[in-house]
Amino acid sequence: MSETILSHRRRVLFLCTGNSCRTQMAEGWLRHLAGDRFESLSAGANPAGYAHPLAV
């Protein structure tokens, strides 16, 4: 994908405390539904260090 297209995408950050389930699911859904229109990211204030198996 060209750099021009990537620089004009809106960035969405899903933030929670652990980043082990809900934010990762939200990030995945936005990537799936919006395609290249958004850059989707997730993070945690106190990251758990793993993804919950049901979130994957």
ABEGO torsion letter per residue (X at the ends): XBAAAAAABBBBBBBBAAGABAAAAAAAAAAAAAEAABBBBBBBABBAGBBBAAAX
